[in-house]
Every structure is written in structure tokens, then in C-alpha cells.
Amino acid sequence: MADQKTDPLYHREGHLHTHTTTLSSITPLSSLPAATQPLFKPPPDKEPYILTTPSTIFHAQGGGQPSDTGTITLTSPTPSGNDPKFAVHQVRKVSAAILHLGTFEPADPRFTPAELGLPVRQAVDVPTRALHSRLHTAGHVLGLAIHLLSRAGEAGLPKDLRDGKASHYPGAAFVENIGLIPGDAKAAIQDKVDELVRLDLVVAIHFWSGAEAGVKCISGLDGAAVAEGEEVRVVDVGGLGSYPCGGTHVRTLGELGRVVVRNIKRQKGISKVSYEVVDA
Ligand SMILES: [Zn+2]
């Protein structure tokens, strides 16, 4: 299973909420290699399975963005009347394979080997995806606002601030910067974020060569190794800033609502700026 290669369709079609593909495999989580099983946190009360398909619209956890959730069902019941409903709880990438962890709701019927190769319909949970996309895009906007203030030498930000880690989880979203952001810069950062959102900038996805991405992205390739001939997926915010990124985003910044800068904490030379998104 882990030697499978899954096409991450959400990289090119980031706004597809349903997709028809085929059932490649269905395996109890307990049959996965011992090293792979701990990647998943199954629900305690139901038997967890791992389902794979040749392509997927489910975002796999990574890059600071949580998994999508949703359902995978047959496009039509089998002649014997089998029509299982697979609820996707968590999605992880293992090598080139994207693994969907889920449970059958109800517990029976389940997919059997007889259904392998049959067409299945993927449906992501739209409100969850929308929230994740807003939080993720808001992280880019906040990083960009801090970058613009830093390079302009405004609000007391050092000119050599650099992007650090980021998390876009609901209730725990932050961006880190290497360098010290003074606490009283919060209002100026909020103003800059508001200004960018008000412009309703377009969020575009590009596939660039490693060389092009290394030159044009704000933090270069961010330490990612890019093989010769391999393309890098890049997100661009209104032509003002580009970042290598595998996540899902909103189409224009107007969809974000309001991005609220919550807190600035400094520790060991790193400034952590927490934020959330709220409806405008
Ligand atoms: Zn992104």
C-alpha cells in the first residue's frame, strides 16, 4: 500500500469538493506496518480502516494544515446491494501514497475485496475545508504583512526578519519569524493585514522549476530539496509574495473575513504571532 502513488488532485484543483475515482485498497489499520500505524489517531470506539484511491481531493495533513474530512462511497450500489459509507477522519501522506483513515458509518456494510476497482465518489466536508483554507491563506497574509513592514523598516520591525515555522490549526494558528518583533507592533501588523485583505488580492497557484521558485519566493525554497526537472507548487498572494506550499487556499482575500492578530510572543530570538479568522 505504501508503495502506491496517489495523485494529489487538490494541488491542481484546489476547489473541487467532489471527485469520482476508483477503490484501490481497503485494509484494517492494524494490518499496516508497525511504523506507519502511529501516524494515525483512530476514533476509540470503531474499527479503523485505511482506504486508498489512485487520486484524491482530500488534503493530507502537512505544511501546518490539518487533514480534510468527508466521505467515500460507491457511485452506485453493487449488484448484490452492497453500499458502504466510509467516513474519512484523517489523511496522511506516506512516501508517495495518500492514506485515508476512516470508519464505516454504520459499521456494516463494509467494502470487501469484491469492490476493488469500482468507481467511488469522494466528498470533502465543505465547511471544514473552507475554514482550513481561510486559516492557511490568512497565515500567508500575516507573514506577508510582517515581511512588508520589516523590509520598509516600519513599526520597529528589524529589516532582516525571516519566516520561520507556521501552524494553521483552528484555535492554534500562528506564524513564527526569526528575529524580534516588538509587542507594540501589533496594531501596525493588524493594519497592514487589513489593508491586504481589503484589496481582495487574488491567490494564485503556480508550478515553477526549483530554480525559479528559489529566486522568486520570499524565503526561497525554504530548505526544500528539489530534484532536477521537478516542479515546485507555489502560492502567490496578489503578486506581492510567493511561497512554496502544498495546502489549500481561498481564491481571493475577500473570502477570509477578518484576520485577527491575537498575540506576539518572543522567545530565544523567535517571534510567534498568533492569529485567527472571524467572519467579517
Ligand atoms: Zn499555502
Residues whose N, C-alpha, C, O or C-beta is under 5 A from the ligand:
A	BS01	ZN	V235 C245 G247
